[in-house]
């Protein structure tokens, strides 16, 4: 059986080396030796805890809450149970009007693709064309109008 520990992932080769052993016997022995990962049987209480933690918890918290369960198994169970991670807000661009438009779109659950469709701005918001330094005030105005907002000008000398 020491040979099995060396050959382990290759079951076909293990069956050839360990004569008079069937494929199922080799797999069973590998499982008994602890070479394979065991399947975790989820209890109702664990699934309930997963529903509470998964949307917002980080990786370390999830692994601490479910000892002996790998992160891949946790994610697979969440996917099977229809549990999703919470959406993260858009990253800041450093351009206040665009940040405000993106924050409003996030709050209204509108994607940048949908915003471009609503504002008729082609792919301006979805492609991030402001990164080139080319800020389109027309696109900002159209997006503000599409999101039911108002544009206001504030003069620096009047506070």
Secondary structure, DSSP 8 states (H G I E B T S, - for coil): -HHHHHHTT-HHHHHHHSTT--HHHHHHHHHHTT-S-------HHHHHHHHHHTTT--HHHHHHHSTT--HHHHHHHHHHHT-----------S-HHHHHHHHHHHHTT--HHHHHHHHT-TTHHHHTGGGGT---HHHHHHHHHHTT-------GGG-
